[in-house]
């Protein structure tokens, strides 16, 4: 039995084909299978040596043709899951890779090999993680294959497609005709020839005569064959042609014009169209577009500054652009770069002495600082921004700063103080009639009410806000609301509801490219799997490692530390008490500077208790209770009291254990009353039952003694 595989048969010369034909004709009686892979473009080419050879073979033997279609977007996602098993890669990156490879498996393999070799895909905490991909250079193997394909075309067709590559991955018939300055009938002939060679194809569903390159990689190879001078000249010409052809639709082409003017080195036009384009993209929550435009405008501004071509009035626009750019970077998880842009905006606003711009920049920095764990800085920024906004009686920026300050205070002050700022933000949002801002503020108000023990009011507040956000179509704020609701489900042990919310929230986060959402939702679900009522170490580790890999990559410090404390608890559950205690102590130290160490102290107590270090566990529970009392967080209060009571009991102090349990019982009874139904609070009832059971056990033992 024999199987012969001949790969890329279209590259075979005439003698090689004759040898294979001889094998087919003279070994039919033997058990032999011949498999040939062929590029259909070469096979169908007029006058193809391969096509004629296949026609002759039909006289002597039979064969089956299996046409391999390009991978779909979904199959490309499945490819990554199959190759890497555990990989954190956003839909945005999958779309980009599918675009440049056009689903060609050979191209896909080569691109993935390059990404791994260059460190763009790397292993972090047992999970493969893909960085943000921009302007990816094609592997030489793909470039060589495509150049071979292009070189076989007539020179006139090569020149036309090279010019078309300047217009992008797609181009209209009218634009190319103007750019190439060619008659319509001649252009039609050339495009028909290009379609036959499988270089371009017509988009049938488009209202205009739209053509697309067969692959983004093909377009990239053609574009890179141009010299710098040729590129600048053609981009300048393309901008003129676009304005002329679409003179009645200029607003729809701000992005495209910005790109062409930037590539042409025309900085004033880049700045002019760029500030309009970035406003449009920001309103659509198109964060990737905003970042790309921000980079182009930043380069244009530097060039204009060097040439002393910036006006005083341009500074206002630059601050607005920098704030939009900073927010988009933050939403994509590039926090350090985002804060840098925000600081640049504030410096420029202070230089211009504009209270409005100062308030706007401070609000941006407060928003970004929350995700970066810069809570002390947020207090300073909020004070400066609030003063500026109040000076000019600007309620919009007052609302934004009260909201950001309230969020920051959740980390480091009593929840009632944070609730005061958030409530003020809700009132101002109503006064200025901004329903989306009102809904976002109500999400945090609901969370704070919940944290203060008002479960019913908190759930009602946040659910109403989510419905409002859905009706407004604000997907980013809706996704943020899911992360807050997830925390509420976590602390109330509503595991089924949390799993459903996690799936919904992650899908939406990937859809809009909000990577922080995936970090929070995976971390919350992972911690849920570590609760006694839902213990599943394998699932917990999977979620927490996924969250940690992404948090490290985007620089979200607080979430990375919160996730590490969960992984430390897993280590303790698996018997590594010493390693777990060391890791949690490191996390507690790091989190203290950020004001988020309360739950870490409680977990430290649990691990020390498991390890038999009862006195140390008692100290950790006492420290946790002290923080819980300060911020007035009943969940932390009752669970810390329960931990203390267990330690007192193990140390033989029944009286102190019972007194402590009575305090926990009082809190738990109030919290139980907040659930609308027993089914809704079943897991919380189950875990809080430990308080009542330990009370009964101690009382019974006391009676016996």
Beta strands, then each sheet from edge to edge (+ up, - down):
strand 1: 2-6
strand 2: 32-36
strand 3: 87-88
strand 4: 121-124
strand 5: 127-130
strand 6: 170-172
strand 7: 200-203
strand 8: 210-213
sheet 1: 1+ 2+
sheet 2: 3+ 5+ 4-
sheet 3: 6+ 8- 7+
end
